[in-house]
Amino acid sequence: MLEIRNLSVAYPDGTPALQNLSISLGTREVLGIIGESGSGKSTLALAIMRLLPPDANVKGEIIYNGKDILGLSKSELERVRGTEIAMIFQDALSAFDPLMRVGPQIVEKAVTNKTLGYKEARARAIDLMRGLGVTNPEARFDAYPHELSGGLRQRAFIAMGLFQKPKIIILDEPTSALDVITQAQLIQTIRGLKEGGLSMIFITHDIALASTICDRVAVLYAGKMMEYGSVHQVIRRPIHPYTQGLIESTPTLTSVRRGLKAMKGYLPNLKSLPGGCRFHPRCPFATDICRSVDPELAELSDGRLVACHMAADSK
């Protein structure tokens, strides 16, 4: 359905945000993109939506329905963006115009393009909000964004993304600002969307959350993919030391009992990446080859991809 081939992104100031990323999204699949802040997760989403700065240096291909999104004309892009591929941003409050009521923002594109009359669009938006668990959707339709709770705003924003009936939805950290109960409700909503036939890219730093929602997972570190495979492979049986570190530092009932193990160090400065493997300054297993040679992604016997000399040696 969506195939990303050798995607590299550098920002206008020279910051290399993504390096030779190749992943794919299938029909009715949830693809997780995980990693720390600054790993390139949101850059990937913005590249797919063609929302990067116009002077960003973007190389590679993003193929959807046989066409490269990066090469679409403005009119072709408008037909895809929001209609075929929609994005739910991290902060639903800032995503809404605070001076407009919620409902008119949900239906604005359809009404402006005259694909629906306002009355029909309003009825459809209210039904959609109700289906997403928005209580009293008629009143919420006419409310201002600040009058809704975080969970209701997020659902209303999802309704906006779904209104044009897209085939793919990109969710960028959709639960980060929500309490635990609202997160659980939103997870159920996401599962329902998948059962309804939608494909999703789920961007998160929350390993536990990804394990409950996603089918496959790509782990990014400083703009490079470190591990890629099924949820069972990557999260339940991680091989890359970075993936292992993320999981060991994630709070769960088991990890709290045994004690969390924090990963040492920080993400490197993307403008001055270390030589060799970019993770080696933080890796407890680093050897001389890790400090001098950047490992390529290698396919292991179980089909997953891993960029690690240690994993390559164990194939």
Secondary structure, DSSP 8 states (H G I E B T S, - for coil): -EEEEEEEEE-TTS-EEEEEEEEEE-TT-EEEEE-STTSSHHHHHHHHTT-S-TT-EEEEEEEETTEEGGG--HHHHHHHBTTTEEEE-S-HHHHS-TTS-HHHHHHHHHHHTTSS-HHHHHHHHHHHHHHTT-SSHHHHHTS-GGGS-HHHHHHHHHHHHHTT--SEEEEESTTTTS-HHHHHHHHHHHHHHHHTT-EEEEEES-HHHHHHH-SEEEEEETTEEEEEEEHHHHTTS--SHHHHHHHHTS--HHHHHH------S----GGG--SSSTTGGG-TT--HHHHH-----EE-TTS-EE--HHHHHT-
